[in-house]
Amino acid sequence: MSDETPICSAKGCRTTAVWVLAWNNPKIHTPERRKTWIACEEHREHLAQFLSVRGFLKDVVPLDEWREPEGSEG
């Protein structure tokens, strides 16, 4: 992550993100690949539910603990 303030991925939200939602679309990504959305406290559950319903959600981690897996892209 860069030095810029991370902003929530929820549409229209400008709040600082504190969570990383790691996901993967098995129809187009290899099993080890992780895409990421970042979320504020308010939108974490909504975004996680959106990904879960589609079977995409792999992990939810506090932003300050997130370590990008090797060979993965955000």
N, CA, C and O atoms as a Tripos MOL2 file, in Angstrom:
@<TRIPOS>MOLECULE
protein
  296   295    74     0     0
PROTEIN
NO_CHARGES

@<TRIPOS>ATOM
      1 N           0.8470   -1.1710    0.0000 N.3       1 MET1
      2 CA          0.0000    0.0000    0.0000 C.3       1 MET1
      3 C           0.8970    1.2410    0.0000 C.2       1 MET1
      4 O           2.0040    1.2140    0.5380 O.2       1 MET1
      5 N           0.4160    2.3130   -0.6000 N.am      2 SER2
      6 CA          1.1940    3.5430   -0.6710 C.3       2 SER2
      7 C           0.9790    4.3810    0.5820 C.2       2 SER2
      8 O           0.2400    3.9940    1.4880 O.2       2 SER2
      9 N           1.6450    5.5480    0.6180 N.am      3 ASP3
     10 CA          1.5180    6.4560    1.7530 C.3       3 ASP3
     11 C           0.2160    7.2390    1.7210 C.2       3 ASP3
     12 O          -0.1140    7.9120    2.6980 O.2       3 ASP3
     13 N          -0.5340    7.1700    0.6250 N.am      4 GLU4
     14 CA         -1.8030    7.8690    0.5230 C.3       4 GLU4
     15 C          -2.8230    7.2280    1.4570 C.2       4 GLU4
     16 O          -2.7550    6.0330    1.7440 O.2       4 GLU4
     17 N          -3.7700    8.0390    1.9290 N.am      5 THR5
     18 CA         -4.8190    7.5160    2.7960 C.3       5 THR5
     19 C          -5.6920    6.5590    1.9960 C.2       5 THR5
     20 O          -6.2330    6.9470    0.9600 O.2       5 THR5
     21 N          -5.8430    5.3150    2.4490 N.am      6 PRO6
     22 CA         -6.6750    4.3480    1.7280 C.3       6 PRO6
     23 C          -8.1580    4.7070    1.8930 C.2       6 PRO6
     24 O          -8.6260    4.9370    3.0080 O.2       6 PRO6
     25 N          -8.8780    4.7520    0.7880 N.am      7 ILE7
     26 CA        -10.2900    5.1170    0.7890 C.3       7 ILE7
     27 C         -11.1500    3.8840    0.5040 C.2       7 ILE7
     28 O         -10.8180    3.0710   -0.3580 O.2       7 ILE7
     29 N         -12.2370    3.7590    1.2250 N.am      8 CYS8
     30 CA        -13.1720    2.6400    1.0920 C.3       8 CYS8
     31 C         -13.5780    2.4180   -0.3680 C.2       8 CYS8
     32 O         -13.7730    3.3720   -1.1220 O.2       8 CYS8
     33 N         -13.7000    1.1550   -0.7500 N.am      9 SER9
     34 CA        -14.0910    0.7790   -2.1120 C.3       9 SER9
     35 C         -15.5920    0.8810   -2.3750 C.2       9 SER9
     36 O         -16.0210    0.7690   -3.5240 O.2       9 SER9
     37 N         -16.3960    1.0900   -1.3350 N.am     10 ALA10
     38 CA        -17.8450    1.1910   -1.5230 C.3      10 ALA10
     39 C         -18.1650    2.4210   -2.3710 C.2      10 ALA10
     40 O         -17.5810    3.4890   -2.1840 O.2      10 ALA10
     41 N         -19.0810    2.2580   -3.2870 N.am     11 LYS11
     42 CA        -19.4490    3.3360   -4.2140 C.3      11 LYS11
     43 C         -19.8620    4.5920   -3.4490 C.2      11 LYS11
     44 O         -20.7520    4.5560   -2.5990 O.2      11 LYS11
     45 N         -19.2010    5.6950   -3.7670 N.am     12 GLY12
     46 CA        -19.5340    6.9820   -3.1760 C.3      12 GLY12
     47 C         -18.9580    7.2380   -1.7890 C.2      12 GLY12
     48 O         -19.1000    8.3430   -1.2660 O.2      12 GLY12
     49 N         -18.3210    6.2610   -1.1870 N.am     13 CYS13
     50 CA        -17.7740    6.4280    0.1620 C.3      13 CYS13
     51 C         -16.3890    7.0690    0.0610 C.2      13 CYS13
     52 O         -15.5810    6.6850   -0.7850 O.2      13 CYS13
     53 N         -16.1260    8.0260    0.9110 N.am     14 ARG14
     54 CA        -14.8230    8.6970    0.9430 C.3      14 ARG14
     55 C         -14.1420    8.5070    2.3000 C.2      14 ARG14
     56 O         -13.1930    9.2190    2.6300 O.2      14 ARG14
     57 N         -14.6330    7.5390    3.0840 N.am     15 THR15
     58 CA        -14.1100    7.2800    4.4190 C.3      15 THR15
     59 C         -12.8240    6.4560    4.3440 C.2      15 THR15
     60 O         -12.6420    5.6370    3.4430 O.2      15 THR15
     61 N         -11.9470    6.6910    5.3030 N.am     16 THR16
     62 CA        -10.6950    5.9300    5.3820 C.3      16 THR16
     63 C         -10.9920    4.4460    5.5650 C.2      16 THR16
     64 O         -11.8010    4.0630    6.4110 O.2      16 THR16
     65 N         -10.3380    3.6280    4.7730 N.am     17 ALA17
     66 CA        -10.5030    2.1740    4.8510 C.3      17 ALA17
     67 C          -9.6670    1.6060    5.9930 C.2      17 ALA17
     68 O          -8.5570    2.0660    6.2600 O.2      17 ALA17
     69 N         -10.2270    0.5920    6.6630 N.am     18 VAL18
     70 CA         -9.5180   -0.0770    7.7520 C.3      18 VAL18
     71 C          -9.5160   -1.5960    7.5850 C.2      18 VAL18
     72 O          -8.9100   -2.2990    8.3930 O.2      18 VAL18
     73 N         -10.1780   -2.1110    6.5580 N.am     19 TRP19
     74 CA        -10.2690   -3.5540    6.3010 C.3      19 TRP19
     75 C          -9.8530   -3.8650    4.8740 C.2      19 TRP19
     76 O         -10.0430   -3.0490    3.9720 O.2      19 TRP19
     77 N          -9.2860   -5.0480    4.6720 N.am     20 VAL20
     78 CA         -9.0040   -5.5800    3.3370 C.3      20 VAL20
     79 C          -9.8780   -6.8080    3.1410 C.2      20 VAL20
     80 O          -9.8880   -7.7120    3.9760 O.2      20 VAL20
     81 N         -10.6110   -6.8350    2.0360 N.am     21 LEU21
     82 CA        -11.4100   -8.0000    1.6580 C.3      21 LEU21
     83 C         -10.7080   -8.6400    0.4680 C.2      21 LEU21
     84 O         -10.6930   -8.0820   -0.6280 O.2      21 LEU21
     85 N         -10.1340   -9.8050    0.6910 N.am     22 ALA22
     86 CA         -9.4250  -10.5260   -0.3700 C.3      22 ALA22
     87 C         -10.4130  -11.4630   -1.0490 C.2      22 ALA22
     88 O         -11.1520  -12.1860   -0.3810 O.2      22 ALA22
     89 N         -10.4240  -11.4500   -2.3840 N.am     23 TRP23
     90 CA        -11.3910  -12.2540   -3.1060 C.3      23 TRP23
     91 C         -10.7920  -12.8000   -4.3880 C.2      23 TRP23
     92 O          -9.7010  -12.4200   -4.8130 O.2      23 TRP23
     93 N         -11.5480  -13.7010   -4.9820 N.am     24 ASN24
     94 CA        -11.1100  -14.3920   -6.1840 C.3      24 ASN24
     95 C         -12.3490  -14.8640   -6.9320 C.2      24 ASN24
     96 O         -13.2300  -15.4920   -6.3450 O.2      24 ASN24
     97 N         -12.4170  -14.5650   -8.2220 N.am     25 ASN25
     98 CA        -13.4920  -15.0850   -9.0600 C.3      25 ASN25
     99 C         -12.9590  -16.3540   -9.7250 C.2      25 ASN25
    100 O         -12.1550  -16.2680  -10.6530 O.2      25 ASN25
    101 N         -13.3970  -17.5380   -9.2620 N.am     26 PRO26
    102 CA        -12.8260  -18.7900   -9.7720 C.3      26 PRO26
    103 C         -13.0630  -19.0230  -11.2660 C.2      26 PRO26
    104 O         -12.3930  -19.8630  -11.8670 O.2      26 PRO26
    105 N         -13.9970  -18.3010  -11.8680 N.am     27 LYS27
    106 CA        -14.2280  -18.4730  -13.3060 C.3      27 LYS27
    107 C         -13.1490  -17.7970  -14.1400 C.2      27 LYS27
    108 O         -12.9290  -18.1770  -15.2910 O.2      27 LYS27
    109 N         -12.4710  -16.7970  -13.5740 N.am     28 ILE28
    110 CA        -11.4650  -16.0750  -14.3670 C.3      28 ILE28
    111 C         -10.0880  -15.9640  -13.7080 C.2      28 ILE28
    112 O          -9.1280  -15.5720  -14.3710 O.2      28 ILE28
    113 N          -9.9700  -16.2990  -12.4210 N.am     29 HIS29
    114 CA         -8.6890  -16.1920  -11.7220 C.3      29 HIS29
    115 C          -8.1680  -17.5630  -11.3270 C.2      29 HIS29
    116 O          -8.9410  -18.4850  -11.0640 O.2      29 HIS29
    117 N          -6.8480  -17.6850  -11.2880 N.am     30 THR30
    118 CA         -6.2470  -18.9110  -10.7740 C.3      30 THR30
    119 C          -6.5500  -18.9950   -9.2750 C.2      30 THR30
    120 O          -6.7590  -17.9570   -8.6480 O.2      30 THR30
    121 N          -6.5820  -20.1840   -8.6820 N.am     31 PRO31
    122 CA         -6.9680  -20.3370   -7.2710 C.3      31 PRO31
    123 C          -6.1510  -19.5190   -6.2800 C.2      31 PRO31
    124 O          -6.6860  -19.0820   -5.2610 O.2      31 PRO31
    125 N          -4.8700  -19.3020   -6.5540 N.am     32 GLU32
    126 CA         -4.0320  -18.5700   -5.6100 C.3      32 GLU32
    127 C          -4.1230  -17.0450   -5.7470 C.2      32 GLU32
    128 O          -3.6780  -16.3170   -4.8600 O.2      32 GLU32
    129 N          -4.6930  -16.5660   -6.8430 N.am     33 ARG33
    130 CA         -4.7780  -15.1180   -7.0710 C.3      33 ARG33
    131 C          -5.7460  -14.4690   -6.0980 C.2      33 ARG33
    132 O          -6.7990  -15.0310   -5.7960 O.2      33 ARG33
    133 N          -5.3940  -13.2850   -5.6040 N.am     34 ARG34
    134 CA         -6.2620  -12.5240   -4.7200 C.3      34 ARG34
    135 C          -6.4050  -11.1040   -5.2310 C.2      34 ARG34
    136 O          -5.4180  -10.3820   -5.3710 O.2      34 ARG34
    137 N          -7.6180  -10.7150   -5.5030 N.am     35 LYS35
    138 CA         -7.9660   -9.3330   -5.7800 C.3      35 LYS35
    139 C          -8.3510   -8.7410   -4.4350 C.2      35 LYS35
    140 O          -8.6860   -9.4890   -3.5170 O.2      35 LYS35
    141 N          -8.3130   -7.4340   -4.2910 N.am     36 THR36
    142 CA         -8.6710   -6.8360   -3.0170 C.3      36 THR36
    143 C          -9.5860   -5.6390   -3.1740 C.2      36 THR36
    144 O          -9.4790   -4.8600   -4.1210 O.2      36 THR36
    145 N         -10.4800   -5.5190   -2.2230 N.am     37 TRP37
    146 CA        -11.2510   -4.3090   -1.9940 C.3      37 TRP37
    147 C         -10.8840   -3.8750   -0.5920 C.2      37 TRP37
    148 O         -10.5700   -4.7080    0.2580 O.2      37 TRP37
    149 N         -10.9210   -2.5740   -0.3450 N.am     38 ILE38
    150 CA        -10.7000   -2.0880    1.0060 C.3      38 ILE38
    151 C         -11.9810   -1.4240    1.4890 C.2      38 ILE38
    152 O         -12.7350   -0.8490    0.7040 O.2      38 ILE38
    153 N         -12.2120   -1.5130    2.7880 N.am     39 ALA39
    154 CA        -13.4920   -1.0570    3.3260 C.3      39 ALA39
    155 C         -13.3340   -0.2930    4.6380 C.2      39 ALA39
    156 O         -12.4360   -0.5620    5.4360 O.2      39 ALA39
    157 N         -14.2330    0.6670    4.8320 N.am     40 CYS40
    158 CA        -14.3390    1.3330    6.1260 C.3      40 CYS40
    159 C         -15.1470    0.4170    7.0420 C.2      40 CYS40
    160 O         -15.6940   -0.5920    6.5960 O.2      40 CYS40
    161 N         -15.2180    0.7680    8.3020 N.am     41 GLU41
    162 CA        -15.9610   -0.0530    9.2580 C.3      41 GLU41
    163 C         -17.4250   -0.1900    8.8340 C.2      41 GLU41
    164 O         -18.0010   -1.2740    8.9290 O.2      41 GLU41
    165 N         -18.0230    0.9000    8.3690 N.am     42 GLU42
    166 CA        -19.4440    0.8970    8.0020 C.3      42 GLU42
    167 C         -19.7580   -0.0280    6.8280 C.2      42 GLU42
    168 O         -20.8130   -0.6610    6.8180 O.2      42 GLU42
    169 N         -18.8690   -0.1220    5.8430 N.am     43 HIS43
    170 CA        -19.1550   -0.8850    4.6200 C.3      43 HIS43
    171 C         -18.5430   -2.2820    4.5820 C.2      43 HIS43
    172 O         -18.7830   -3.0280    3.6330 O.2      43 HIS43
    173 N         -17.7600   -2.6480    5.5890 N.am     44 ARG44
    174 CA        -17.1040   -3.9610    5.5830 C.3      44 ARG44
    175 C         -18.1080   -5.0980    5.4000 C.2      44 ARG44
    176 O         -17.9230   -5.9490    4.5310 O.2      44 ARG44
    177 N         -19.1510   -5.1190    6.1950 N.am     45 GLU45
    178 CA        -20.1280   -6.2090    6.1290 C.3      45 GLU45
    179 C         -20.8650   -6.2270    4.7940 C.2      45 GLU45
    180 O         -21.0840   -7.2970    4.2260 O.2      45 GLU45
    181 N         -21.2480   -5.0690    4.2930 N.am     46 HIS46
    182 CA        -21.9630   -4.9900    3.0110 C.3      46 HIS46
    183 C         -21.1020   -5.5370    1.8670 C.2      46 HIS46
    184 O         -21.5660   -6.3460    1.0630 O.2      46 HIS46
    185 N         -19.8530   -5.0910    1.8040 N.am     47 LEU47
    186 CA        -18.9730   -5.5650    0.7320 C.3      47 LEU47
    187 C         -18.6540   -7.0490    0.8810 C.2      47 LEU47
    188 O         -18.5980   -7.7770   -0.1100 O.2      47 LEU47
    189 N         -18.4450   -7.4970    2.1150 N.am     48 ALA48
    190 CA        -18.1670   -8.9180    2.3550 C.3      48 ALA48
    191 C         -19.3620   -9.7740    1.9440 C.2      48 ALA48
    192 O         -19.1970  -10.8400    1.3510 O.2      48 ALA48
    193 N         -20.5510   -9.3030    2.2600 N.am     49 GLN49
    194 CA        -21.7590  -10.0570    1.8940 C.3      49 GLN49
    195 C         -21.9170  -10.1320    0.3760 C.2      49 GLN49
    196 O         -22.2770  -11.1790   -0.1630 O.2      49 GLN49
    197 N         -21.6470   -9.0210   -0.3110 N.am     50 PHE50
    198 CA        -21.7150   -8.9830   -1.7770 C.3      50 PHE50
    199 C         -20.7890  -10.0430   -2.3770 C.2      50 PHE50
    200 O         -21.1880  -10.7820   -3.2770 O.2      50 PHE50
    201 N         -19.5550  -10.1140   -1.8780 N.am     51 LEU51
    202 CA        -18.5930  -11.0970   -2.3850 C.3      51 LEU51
    203 C         -18.9540  -12.5170   -1.9650 C.2      51 LEU51
    204 O         -18.7950  -13.4530   -2.7490 O.2      51 LEU51
    205 N         -19.4350  -12.6850   -0.7470 N.am     52 SER52
    206 CA        -19.7890  -14.0220   -0.2350 C.3      52 SER52
    207 C         -20.9140  -14.6660   -1.0190 C.2      52 SER52
    208 O         -20.8570  -15.8550   -1.3340 O.2      52 SER52
    209 N         -21.9290  -13.8940   -1.3340 N.am     53 VAL53
    210 CA        -23.0800  -14.4160   -2.0820 C.3      53 VAL53
    211 C         -22.6320  -15.0020   -3.4190 C.2      53 VAL53
    212 O         -23.2300  -15.9600   -3.9080 O.2      53 VAL53
    213 N         -21.5980  -14.4370   -4.0010 N.am     54 ARG54
    214 CA        -21.0820  -14.9020   -5.2880 C.3      54 ARG54
    215 C         -20.0200  -15.9900   -5.1330 C.2      54 ARG54
    216 O         -19.5370  -16.5330   -6.1270 O.2      54 ARG54
    217 N         -19.6580  -16.3080   -3.8910 N.am     55 GLY55
    218 CA        -18.6340  -17.3170   -3.6430 C.3      55 GLY55
    219 C         -17.2270  -16.8110   -3.8870 C.2      55 GLY55
    220 O         -16.3140  -17.6080   -4.1030 O.2      55 GLY55
    221 N         -17.0330  -15.4900   -3.8570 N.am     56 PHE56
    222 CA        -15.7400  -14.8940   -4.1750 C.3      56 PHE56
    223 C         -14.8870  -14.5980   -2.9370 C.2      56 PHE56
    224 O         -13.6600  -14.6300   -3.0330 O.2      56 PHE56
    225 N         -15.4820  -14.3160   -1.7980 N.am     57 LEU57
    226 CA        -14.7500  -13.8610   -0.6280 C.3      57 LEU57
    227 C         -13.8300  -14.9490   -0.0870 C.2      57 LEU57
    228 O         -14.2580  -16.0810    0.1350 O.2      57 LEU57
    229 N         -12.5690  -14.5980    0.1210 N.am     58 LYS58
    230 CA        -11.5750  -15.5380    0.6510 C.3      58 LYS58
    231 C         -11.1270  -15.1690    2.0550 C.2      58 LYS58
    232 O         -10.8660  -16.0540    2.8700 O.2      58 LYS58
    233 N         -11.0320  -13.8620    2.3570 N.am     59 ASP59
    234 CA        -10.5220  -13.4580    3.6620 C.3      59 ASP59
    235 C         -10.8720  -11.9980    3.9270 C.2      59 ASP59
    236 O         -10.9940  -11.2030    2.9950 O.2      59 ASP59
    237 N         -11.0320  -11.6490    5.2090 N.am     60 VAL60
    238 CA        -11.2140  -10.2720    5.6530 C.3      60 VAL60
    239 C         -10.1660  -10.0380    6.7380 C.2      60 VAL60
    240 O         -10.1350  -10.7360    7.7520 O.2      60 VAL60
    241 N          -9.3120   -9.0460    6.5080 N.am     61 VAL61
    242 CA         -8.1690   -8.8050    7.3840 C.3      61 VAL61
    243 C          -8.0790   -7.3100    7.6900 C.2      61 VAL61
    244 O          -8.3200   -6.4890    6.8040 O.2      61 VAL61
    245 N          -7.7390   -6.9440    8.9230 N.am     62 PRO62
    246 CA         -7.4950   -5.5220    9.2030 C.3      62 PRO62
    247 C          -6.4140   -4.9860    8.2560 C.2      62 PRO62
    248 O          -5.4150   -5.6600    8.0060 O.2      62 PRO62
    249 N          -6.6140   -3.8020    7.7460 N.am     63 LEU63
    250 CA         -5.6950   -3.2080    6.7700 C.3      63 LEU63
    251 C          -4.2620   -3.1730    7.2850 C.2      63 LEU63
    252 O          -3.3300   -3.4390    6.5250 O.2      63 LEU63
    253 N          -4.0700   -2.8520    8.5480 N.am     64 ASP64
    254 CA         -2.7080   -2.7650    9.0740 C.3      64 ASP64
    255 C          -2.0300   -4.1250    9.2450 C.2      64 ASP64
    256 O          -0.8370   -4.1830    9.5430 O.2      64 ASP64
    257 N          -2.7740   -5.2170    9.0620 N.am     65 GLU65
    258 CA         -2.2020   -6.5720    9.1370 C.3      65 GLU65
    259 C          -2.0790   -7.2390    7.7630 C.2      65 GLU65
    260 O          -1.5050   -8.3220    7.6540 O.2      65 GLU65
    261 N          -2.6100   -6.6070    6.7200 N.am     66 TRP66
    262 CA         -2.6320   -7.2030    5.3870 C.3      66 TRP66
    263 C          -1.2440   -7.3000    4.7800 C.2      66 TRP66
    264 O          -0.4790   -6.3350    4.7640 O.2      66 TRP66
    265 N          -0.9480   -8.4670    4.2920 N.am     67 ARG67
    266 CA          0.2810   -8.7180    3.5310 C.3      67 ARG67
    267 C          -0.1330   -9.3570    2.2210 C.2      67 ARG67
    268 O          -0.7300  -10.4330    2.2010 O.2      67 ARG67
    269 N           0.1910   -8.6840    1.1270 N.am     68 GLU68
    270 CA         -0.1610   -9.1940   -0.2050 C.3      68 GLU68
    271 C           0.5720  -10.4960   -0.4760 C.2      68 GLU68
    272 O           1.7970  -10.5510   -0.3650 O.2      68 GLU68
    273 N          -0.1720  -11.5630   -0.8350 N.am     69 PRO69
    274 CA          0.4920  -12.8320   -1.1670 C.3      69 PRO69
    275 C           1.4280  -12.6500   -2.3760 C.2      69 PRO69
    276 O           1.1270  -11.8780   -3.2870 O.2      69 PRO69
    277 N           2.5350  -13.3490   -2.3770 N.am     70 GLU70
    278 CA          3.4690  -13.2670   -3.5060 C.3      70 GLU70
    279 C           2.7850  -13.7060   -4.7840 C.2      70 GLU70
    280 O           2.0680  -14.7070   -4.8020 O.2      70 GLU70
    281 N           3.0100  -12.9470   -5.8640 N.am     71 GLY71
    282 CA          2.4410  -13.2950   -7.1530 C.3      71 GLY71
    283 C           0.9850  -12.9100   -7.2970 C.2      71 GLY71
    284 O           0.3420  -13.2810   -8.2800 O.2      71 GLY71
    285 N           0.4520  -12.1710   -6.3330 N.am     72 SER72
    286 CA         -0.9500  -11.7650   -6.3860 C.3      72 SER72
    287 C          -1.0370  -10.2900   -6.7260 C.2      72 SER72
    288 O          -0.1030   -9.5230   -6.4920 O.2      72 SER72
    289 N          -2.1700   -9.9130   -7.2790 N.am     73 GLU73
    290 CA         -2.4040   -8.5130   -7.6280 C.3      73 GLU73
    291 C          -3.6290   -8.0090   -6.9030 C.2      73 GLU73
    292 O          -4.5740   -8.7660   -6.6800 O.2      73 GLU73
    293 N          -3.6280   -6.7380   -6.5310 N.am     74 GLY74
    294 CA         -4.7620   -6.1180   -5.8530 C.3      74 GLY74
    295 C          -5.8240   -5.6510   -6.7910 C.2      74 GLY74
    296 O          -6.8390   -5.1080   -6.3540 O.2      74 GLY74
@<TRIPOS>BOND
     1     1     2 1
     2     2     3 1
     3     3     4 2
     4     3     5 am
     5     5     6 1
     6     6     7 1
     7     7     8 2
     8     7     9 am
     9     9    10 1
    10    10    11 1
    11    11    12 2
    12    11    13 am
    13    13    14 1
    14    14    15 1
    15    15    16 2
    16    15    17 am
    17    17    18 1
    18    18    19 1
    19    19    20 2
    20    19    21 am
    21    21    22 1
    22    22    23 1
    23    23    24 2
    24    23    25 am
    25    25    26 1
    26    26    27 1
    27    27    28 2
    28    27    29 am
    29    29    30 1
    30    30    31 1
    31    31    32 2
    32    31    33 am
    33    33    34 1
    34    34    35 1
    35    35    36 2
    36    35    37 am
    37    37    38 1
    38    38    39 1
    39    39    40 2
    40    39    41 am
    41    41    42 1
    42    42    43 1
    43    43    44 2
    44    43    45 am
    45    45    46 1
    46    46    47 1
    47    47    48 2
    48    47    49 am
    49    49    50 1
    50    50    51 1
    51    51    52 2
    52    51    53 am
    53    53    54 1
    54    54    55 1
    55    55    56 2
    56    55    57 am
    57    57    58 1
    58    58    59 1
    59    59    60 2
    60    59    61 am
    61    61    62 1
    62    62    63 1
    63    63    64 2
    64    63    65 am
    65    65    66 1
    66    66    67 1
    67    67    68 2
    68    67    69 am
    69    69    70 1
    70    70    71 1
    71    71    72 2
    72    71    73 am
    73    73    74 1
    74    74    75 1
    75    75    76 2
    76    75    77 am
    77    77    78 1
    78    78    79 1
    79    79    80 2
    80    79    81 am
    81    81    82 1
    82    82    83 1
    83    83    84 2
    84    83    85 am
    85    85    86 1
    86    86    87 1
    87    87    88 2
    88    87    89 am
    89    89    90 1
    90    90    91 1
    91    91    92 2
    92    91    93 am
    93    93    94 1
    94    94    95 1
    95    95    96 2
    96    95    97 am
    97    97    98 1
    98    98    99 1
    99    99   100 2
   100    99   101 am
   101   101   102 1
   102   102   103 1
   103   103   104 2
   104   103   105 am
   105   105   106 1
   106   106   107 1
   107   107   108 2
   108   107   109 am
   109   109   110 1
   110   110   111 1
   111   111   112 2
   112   111   113 am
   113   113   114 1
   114   114   115 1
   115   115   116 2
   116   115   117 am
   117   117   118 1
   118   118   119 1
   119   119   120 2
   120   119   121 am
   121   121   122 1
   122   122   123 1
   123   123   124 2
   124   123   125 am
   125   125   126 1
   126   126   127 1
   127   127   128 2
   128   127   129 am
   129   129   130 1
   130   130   131 1
   131   131   132 2
   132   131   133 am
   133   133   134 1
   134   134   135 1
   135   135   136 2
   136   135   137 am
   137   137   138 1
   138   138   139 1
   139   139   140 2
   140   139   141 am
   141   141   142 1
   142   142   143 1
   143   143   144 2
   144   143   145 am
   145   145   146 1
   146   146   147 1
   147   147   148 2
   148   147   149 am
   149   149   150 1
   150   150   151 1
   151   151   152 2
   152   151   153 am
   153   153   154 1
   154   154   155 1
   155   155   156 2
   156   155   157 am
   157   157   158 1
   158   158   159 1
   159   159   160 2
   160   159   161 am
   161   161   162 1
   162   162   163 1
   163   163   164 2
   164   163   165 am
   165   165   166 1
   166   166   167 1
   167   167   168 2
   168   167   169 am
   169   169   170 1
   170   170   171 1
   171   171   172 2
   172   171   173 am
   173   173   174 1
   174   174   175 1
   175   175   176 2
   176   175   177 am
   177   177   178 1
   178   178   179 1
   179   179   180 2
   180   179   181 am
   181   181   182 1
   182   182   183 1
   183   183   184 2
   184   183   185 am
   185   185   186 1
   186   186   187 1
   187   187   188 2
   188   187   189 am
   189   189   190 1
   190   190   191 1
   191   191   192 2
   192   191   193 am
   193   193   194 1
   194   194   195 1
   195   195   196 2
   196   195   197 am
   197   197   198 1
   198   198   199 1
   199   199   200 2
   200   199   201 am
   201   201   202 1
   202   202   203 1
   203   203   204 2
   204   203   205 am
   205   205   206 1
   206   206   207 1
   207   207   208 2
   208   207   209 am
   209   209   210 1
   210   210   211 1
   211   211   212 2
   212   211   213 am
   213   213   214 1
   214   214   215 1
   215   215   216 2
   216   215   217 am
   217   217   218 1
   218   218   219 1
   219   219   220 2
   220   219   221 am
   221   221   222 1
   222   222   223 1
   223   223   224 2
   224   223   225 am
   225   225   226 1
   226   226   227 1
   227   227   228 2
   228   227   229 am
   229   229   230 1
   230   230   231 1
   231   231   232 2
   232   231   233 am
   233   233   234 1
   234   234   235 1
   235   235   236 2
   236   235   237 am
   237   237   238 1
   238   238   239 1
   239   239   240 2
   240   239   241 am
   241   241   242 1
   242   242   243 1
   243   243   244 2
   244   243   245 am
   245   245   246 1
   246   246   247 1
   247   247   248 2
   248   247   249 am
   249   249   250 1
   250   250   251 1
   251   251   252 2
   252   251   253 am
   253   253   254 1
   254   254   255 1
   255   255   256 2
   256   255   257 am
   257   257   258 1
   258   258   259 1
   259   259   260 2
   260   259   261 am
   261   261   262 1
   262   262   263 1
   263   263   264 2
   264   263   265 am
   265   265   266 1
   266   266   267 1
   267   267   268 2
   268   267   269 am
   269   269   270 1
   270   270   271 1
   271   271   272 2
   272   271   273 am
   273   273   274 1
   274   274   275 1
   275   275   276 2
   276   275   277 am
   277   277   278 1
   278   278   279 1
   279   279   280 2
   280   279   281 am
   281   281   282 1
   282   282   283 1
   283   283   284 2
   284   283   285 am
   285   285   286 1
   286   286   287 1
   287   287   288 2
   288   287   289 am
   289   289   290 1
   290   290   291 1
   291   291   292 2
   292   291   293 am
   293   293   294 1
   294   294   295 1
   295   295   296 2
@<TRIPOS>SUBSTRUCTURE
     1 MET1         2 RESIDUE 1 A MET
     2 SER2         6 RESIDUE 1 A SER
     3 ASP3        10 RESIDUE 1 A ASP
     4 GLU4        14 RESIDUE 1 A GLU
     5 THR5        18 RESIDUE 1 A THR
     6 PRO6        22 RESIDUE 1 A PRO
     7 ILE7        26 RESIDUE 1 A ILE
     8 CYS8        30 RESIDUE 1 A CYS
     9 SER9        34 RESIDUE 1 A SER
    10 ALA10       38 RESIDUE 1 A ALA
    11 LYS11       42 RESIDUE 1 A LYS
    12 GLY12       46 RESIDUE 1 A GLY
    13 CYS13       50 RESIDUE 1 A CYS
    14 ARG14       54 RESIDUE 1 A ARG
    15 THR15       58 RESIDUE 1 A THR
    16 THR16       62 RESIDUE 1 A THR
    17 ALA17       66 RESIDUE 1 A ALA
    18 VAL18       70 RESIDUE 1 A VAL
    19 TRP19       74 RESIDUE 1 A TRP
    20 VAL20       78 RESIDUE 1 A VAL
    21 LEU21       82 RESIDUE 1 A LEU
    22 ALA22       86 RESIDUE 1 A ALA
    23 TRP23       90 RESIDUE 1 A TRP
    24 ASN24       94 RESIDUE 1 A ASN
    25 ASN25       98 RESIDUE 1 A ASN
    26 PRO26      102 RESIDUE 1 A PRO
    27 LYS27      106 RESIDUE 1 A LYS
    28 ILE28      110 RESIDUE 1 A ILE
    29 HIS29      114 RESIDUE 1 A HIS
    30 THR30      118 RESIDUE 1 A THR
    31 PRO31      122 RESIDUE 1 A PRO
    32 GLU32      126 RESIDUE 1 A GLU
    33 ARG33      130 RESIDUE 1 A ARG
    34 ARG34      134 RESIDUE 1 A ARG
    35 LYS35      138 RESIDUE 1 A LYS
    36 THR36      142 RESIDUE 1 A THR
    37 TRP37      146 RESIDUE 1 A TRP
    38 ILE38      150 RESIDUE 1 A ILE
    39 ALA39      154 RESIDUE 1 A ALA
    40 CYS40      158 RESIDUE 1 A CYS
    41 GLU41      162 RESIDUE 1 A GLU
    42 GLU42      166 RESIDUE 1 A GLU
    43 HIS43      170 RESIDUE 1 A HIS
    44 ARG44      174 RESIDUE 1 A ARG
    45 GLU45      178 RESIDUE 1 A GLU
    46 HIS46      182 RESIDUE 1 A HIS
    47 LEU47      186 RESIDUE 1 A LEU
    48 ALA48      190 RESIDUE 1 A ALA
    49 GLN49      194 RESIDUE 1 A GLN
    50 PHE50      198 RESIDUE 1 A PHE
    51 LEU51      202 RESIDUE 1 A LEU
    52 SER52      206 RESIDUE 1 A SER
    53 VAL53      210 RESIDUE 1 A VAL
    54 ARG54      214 RESIDUE 1 A ARG
    55 GLY55      218 RESIDUE 1 A GLY
    56 PHE56      222 RESIDUE 1 A PHE
    57 LEU57      226 RESIDUE 1 A LEU
    58 LYS58      230 RESIDUE 1 A LYS
    59 ASP59      234 RESIDUE 1 A ASP
    60 VAL60      238 RESIDUE 1 A VAL
    61 VAL61      242 RESIDUE 1 A VAL
    62 PRO62      246 RESIDUE 1 A PRO
    63 LEU63      250 RESIDUE 1 A LEU
    64 ASP64      254 RESIDUE 1 A ASP
    65 GLU65      258 RESIDUE 1 A GLU
    66 TRP66      262 RESIDUE 1 A TRP
    67 ARG67      266 RESIDUE 1 A ARG
    68 GLU68      270 RESIDUE 1 A GLU
    69 PRO69      274 RESIDUE 1 A PRO
    70 GLU70      278 RESIDUE 1 A GLU
    71 GLY71      282 RESIDUE 1 A GLY
    72 SER72      286 RESIDUE 1 A SER
    73 GLU73      290 RESIDUE 1 A GLU
    74 GLY74      294 RESIDUE 1 A GLY
